[in-house]
Amino acid sequence: RMITMLSIFIVCSVFFRRNEAPLSTISANGTSIADVDRLLEETEFKGFPVVLDDESQLLEGYVTRSELKTAIERALQVEGISNASRIYFTERAPRLLEGDQSDPVSLKKILDESPFQVSNQTPMETVVEMFRKMGLRQALIVRNGRLQGIITKKDVLMHIDQLSQLEPDSQLFR
């Protein structure tokens, strides 16, 4: 049966096998508007994990592409804000760095501080059920609070398709 096949896989085995591109994240403190604009131009992702910093990868939340674009467009209309302005998702603005000539911009209001997360050791059987029952589009994969990746509905469907090729008579979503 498909369910028994699913139970032998865990999230990290499915995710890491498919993940070729580096994970696109936004640092919670000090990413410039220009950096975010570049990220929006270079990717087509519908949203981005926000991490404390690039080194720690501690997950702070998730922000959608559309909200990010709208918030930046609005911010750039305010005097003192430019592409060099740093954005932040924390309670307090980051300290101005030497050479900062633009005011920082708070985007805390658009941050989803509790995006759906799964452990990198979560069985795929559980993940498939969660996606099916909750109508998820993506889940952030974490290990000890540190972002490991993202698993999307497309990843889940590809995984199911691969398993159905191994066992063509199984019926997962019936």
Backbone hydrogen bonds, N-H to C=O, Kabsch-Sander energy under -0.5 kcal/mol:
donor,donor_aa,acceptor,acceptor_aa,energy
5,M,1,R,-1.5
6,L,2,M,-2.9
7,S,3,I,-2.0
8,I,5,M,-1.0
9,F,6,L,-1.8
11,V,122,T,-2.6
12,C,120,N,-2.0
13,S,10,I,-0.9
14,V,10,I,-1.3
15,F,11,V,-3.2
16,F,12,C,-2.0
17,R,13,S,-0.6
18,R,14,V,-1.0
18,R,15,F,-0.9
19,N,15,F,-1.5
20,E,18,R,-1.0
25,T,23,L,-0.7
26,I,49,P,-2.2
28,A,51,V,-3.1
29,N,52,L,-0.6
30,G,87,I,-1.6
31,T,27,S,-0.6
31,T,87,I,-0.8
33,I,85,S,-2.5
34,A,83,N,-2.4
36,V,32,S,-2.1
37,D,33,I,-2.8
38,R,34,A,-2.2
39,L,35,D,-2.1
40,L,36,V,-2.5
41,E,37,D,-2.1
42,E,38,R,-2.5
43,T,39,L,-1.2
48,F,63,V,-2.9
50,V,61,G,-3.0
51,V,26,I,-2.3
51,V,49,P,-0.5
52,L,58,L,-2.9
57,Q,53,D,-2.3
59,L,145,G,-2.5
60,E,50,V,-3.3
61,G,50,V,-1.6
62,Y,112,D,-1.8
63,V,48,F,-2.4
65,R,46,K,-2.7
68,L,64,T,-2.2
69,K,65,R,-2.7
70,T,66,S,-2.4
71,A,67,E,-2.6
72,I,68,L,-2.3
73,E,69,K,-2.4
74,R,70,T,-2.3
75,A,71,A,-2.3
76,L,72,I,-2.4
77,Q,74,R,-1.3
78,V,75,A,-1.9
81,I,78,V,-1.7
85,S,82,S,-1.7
87,I,31,T,-3.6
88,Y,105,V,-2.2
89,F,28,A,-2.4
100,D,97,L,-2.6
103,D,80,G,-2.5
105,V,86,R,-2.7
107,L,88,Y,-3.0
110,I,107,L,-1.3
111,L,108,K,-1.3
112,D,62,Y,-2.9
113,E,111,L,-1.0
118,V,140,L,-2.5
120,N,142,V,-1.6
122,T,119,S,-1.7
124,M,6,L,-0.5
124,M,9,F,-2.5
125,E,6,L,-0.6
126,T,123,P,-0.6
127,V,123,P,-1.9
128,V,124,M,-3.1
129,E,125,E,-1.8
130,M,126,T,-2.4
131,F,127,V,-2.7
132,R,128,V,-2.5
133,K,129,E,-3.1
134,M,130,M,-2.6
135,G,131,F,-1.2
136,L,131,F,-0.6
139,A,151,I,-2.3
140,L,116,F,-2.7
141,I,149,G,-3.1
142,V,118,V,-2.6
142,V,140,L,-0.6
143,R,146,R,-2.1
146,R,143,R,-1.8
147,L,57,Q,-3.3
148,Q,141,I,-3.7
149,G,141,I,-1.5
151,I,139,A,-2.7
153,K,137,R,-2.5
156,V,152,T,-2.3
157,L,153,K,-2.7
158,M,154,K,-2.4
159,H,155,D,-2.3
160,I,156,V,-2.5
161,D,157,L,-2.5
162,Q,158,M,-2.4
163,L,159,H,-2.2
164,S,160,I,-2.6
165,Q,161,D,-1.5
166,L,162,Q,-1.0
167,E,163,L,-2.2
170,S,167,E,-1.7
